[in-house]
């Protein structure tokens, strides 16, 4: 697959424009997720949704695969969203997934899709407000799954590295594909160290990174270029082939 090439004339996408650009990709990325599900989630596999929000991706799995609702596992720390999820889905855990066990402050945003353990200091859409609530936190490795996990979705607003750290045993055991959102937390890109750590961890566990468009992210330089300059925030992680 071709690699990302960024011309020198590429300008830095500022915060508000980045949100508009990323939002314009929403339906296109969802279509790609449907294709991933249709190819990946065969009979006998289960799906894990970390940061399930309102269940949009859970519904896609139900609509485009043969995975029954009993084999869908969802984690959502926002108590109001978790309560709504329980009306339509089984196996809903009102828990924030991270790399430790206990309790922590959870930042609830009026744009509920931006809520998370990581405190967003800037870079949110105009009019965003946050309030804190104490939530239970757990590692994904603390949970057992009855069937082989075929796909994990991670959408946790800046806590991707911590989620992956707490899921290493699960990933090693099941070798799932991982659909992960990762993008700049603010307009100055001060969270770049988290991006570096995430890149290193993914490679250390023997996984490869592809953009949701299917472009192989070969090295850290390419990863950081996407992180800074492109409105692509969804990626697919897959086990590296060993020939």
Residue pairs with C-beta under 8 A, 6 or more apart in sequence:
1 210
1 214
1 215
1 216
2 215
3 215
3 216
3 218
3 222
4 211
4 215
4 217
4 222
4 225
4 226
4 230
6 225
6 229
6 230
10 229
11 229
12 228
12 229
13 21
13 229
13 230
13 231
14 187
15 122
15 123
15 186
15 187
16 125
16 126
18 123
18 183
18 184
18 187
18 231
19 125
21 231
22 183
22 231
22 232
22 233
24 231
25 231
25 232
25 234
29 212
29 234
30 56
30 57
30 60
32 212
32 213
32 234
33 57
33 60
33 153
33 179
33 212
33 234
34 60
34 64
36 151
36 177
36 179
36 236
37 47
37 60
37 61
37 64
37 65
37 151
38 64
38 65
40 150
40 151
40 177
41 47
41 61
41 65
41 66
41 67
41 150
41 151
42 65
42 66
42 150
43 66
43 67
44 147
44 148
45 67
45 71
45 147
45 148
45 149
45 150
45 151
46 67
46 71
46 72
46 73
46 145
46 146
46 147
46 148
46 149
46 150
47 58
47 61
47 65
47 67
47 71
47 72
47 73
47 149
47 150
47 151
47 152
47 153
48 73
48 74
48 75
48 140
48 145
48 149
48 151
48 152
48 153
48 176
49 57
49 58
49 72
49 73
49 74
49 75
49 152
49 153
50 75
50 97
50 140
50 152
50 153
50 154
50 155
50 156
50 163
51 75
51 76
51 97
51 116
51 153
51 154
51 155
51 156
51 157
52 58
52 74
52 75
52 76
52 81
52 85
52 92
53 76
53 78
53 81
53 112
53 113
53 155
54 81
54 84
54 85
54 112
55 74
55 84
55 85
55 88
55 89
57 153
58 72
58 74
58 85
58 88
58 89
61 67
61 72
61 151
62 69
62 72
69 89
69 90
70 90
70 91
71 146
71 147
72 89
72 90
72 91
73 91
73 93
73 143
73 145
74 85
74 89
74 91
74 92
74 93
75 92
75 93
75 95
75 96
75 97
75 140
76 82
76 85
76 92
76 93
76 94
77 94
77 95
77 96
77 106
77 115
77 116
77 117
77 135
77 136
78 106
78 108
78 112
78 115
79 94
79 133
79 135
80 112
81 112
82 92
82 93
82 94
83 94
85 92
86 92
93 138
93 143
94 135
94 136
95 135
95 136
95 137
95 138
96 104
96 106
96 116
96 117
96 135
96 136
96 137
96 138
96 156
96 159
97 137
97 138
97 139
97 140
97 156
97 163
97 166
97 167
98 104
98 117
98 137
98 138
98 139
98 159
98 162
98 163
98 166
99 139
99 162
99 163
99 165
99 166
100 137
100 139
100 166
101 137
101 138
101 139
101 142
102 136
102 137
103 134
103 135
103 136
103 137
104 117
104 134
104 135
104 137
105 117
105 119
105 132
105 133
105 134
105 135
106 115
106 116
106 117
106 132
106 133
106 134
106 135
107 115
107 116
107 117
107 118
107 119
107 120
107 130
107 131
107 132
108 115
108 130
108 131
108 132
108 133
109 115
109 120
109 124
109 128
109 129
109 130
110 127
110 128
110 129
110 130
111 124
111 125
111 128
113 157
114 120
114 124
114 125
114 128
114 157
115 130
115 157
116 156
116 157
116 158
116 159
117 137
117 156
117 157
117 158
117 159
117 162
118 156
118 157
118 158
118 159
118 185
119 130
120 128
120 130
120 157
120 158
120 185
120 186
121 185
121 186
122 186
122 187
122 188
123 184
123 185
123 186
123 187
138 166
139 166
139 167
140 152
140 163
140 166
140 167
140 170
141 166
141 167
141 168
141 169
141 170
143 170
145 170
145 174
148 174
149 170
149 174
149 176
150 174
150 176
150 177
151 176
151 177
151 178
151 179
152 167
152 170
152 171
152 176
152 177
152 178
152 179
153 178
153 179
153 180
154 160
154 163
154 164
154 178
154 179
154 180
154 181
155 180
155 181
156 163
156 181
157 185
158 185
158 191
158 194
160 180
160 181
160 182
160 194
160 198
161 194
161 197
161 198
161 201
164 171
164 198
164 201
164 202
165 201
168 205
170 176
171 178
171 205
171 207
172 205
175 239
177 236
177 237
177 238
178 207
178 236
178 237
178 238
179 234
179 235
179 236
179 237
180 234
180 235
180 236
180 237
181 233
181 234
181 235
182 195
182 198
182 227
182 233
182 235
183 227
183 233
184 191
184 227
184 228
185 191
185 194
189 227
189 228
192 224
192 227
192 228
195 223
195 224
195 227
196 220
196 224
199 209
199 220
199 223
200 220
202 208
202 209
202 237
203 209
206 239
206 240
207 237
207 238
207 239
207 240
208 216
208 217
208 237
208 238
208 239
208 240
209 216
209 217
209 223
209 235
209 236
209 237
210 216
210 217
210 235
210 236
210 237
210 238
211 217
211 226
211 232
211 234
211 235
211 236
212 232
212 234
212 235
212 236
213 232
217 223
217 226
217 235
226 232
